């Protein structure tokens, strides 16, 4: 019978150790569940940013292809960037409301 008390005590130690480890994992900010949840949220944000950048890359590739193939598109892009007009055209710039004239 003396041996049985030791085995019961040994069996009770296992759940106590598991509970302590579980609490540590739940409460430790550097290595526990909180950290895992934070990293998971960052990963989701990163995936969204990658998708957004992929869309932007595709748009820029389309713009590049259009500029390489269409002479008028190149001229139009340059005029728009520099605020210039072709002969016979007028440039009209609209100011947002609330801004005073210079």
Secondary structure, DSSP 8 states (H G I E B T S, - for coil): -HHHHHHHHHHHHHHHHHHHHHHHHHH-TTTSHHHHHHHHHHHHHHHHHHHHHHHHHHHHHHHHHHHHH-HHHHHHHHHHHHT---TT--------TT----
